[in-house]
Amino acid sequence: MKRLSTLLSALLLSASPASAGDFLYVFCEFNGTNKITSLPSGKVISESPLVVDTLLLKVDLINNKMRSHAVAKWTDFRIKGNQIISNDKVNMKGFSSQVGGVMPLNPPGPSTFHNWFKTKTEYQVIKGEGECREIDSSVFEEASKQ
């Protein structure tokens, strides 16, 4: 993980910010928490700072879809003012979740997220806030290979 952080830092410093055509590429750094609670007792199983505190995103501004460097699945978003807002919900037998966040349409700027995941026995909340800045597409592509 430290190697990836070093590589990303080097790439960020050497690449000039640019969006490629209809895409916006961003690098976000966050501070936040990850809390897991037992159900139905409500007893806190664990609470810790974020383990992964960076996120690189490729944003398709034409089709209102985005994906991260770590997960190739595209998700929908909407634009409101100068903000990109995502809010995905999943409901399956024995599992539900909501993953949502806000980031700047014209970085740099603040970003927040609030995600929760629920099974029959546990409830997990991961939330944080931070800053996003625009990066070159090559930085995203290199991180996606890791």
Protein Blocks (a to p, Z undefined) as FASTA:
>chain_A
ZZmmmmmmmmmmmpccddehjaccddddddddddddddfklpafbdcddfblcdcddddf
klopaddfklmbdcddddehjaccdddddddehiacdddddddfbdcdddddddddddfk
bccddddddddddddfklmmmmmmZZ
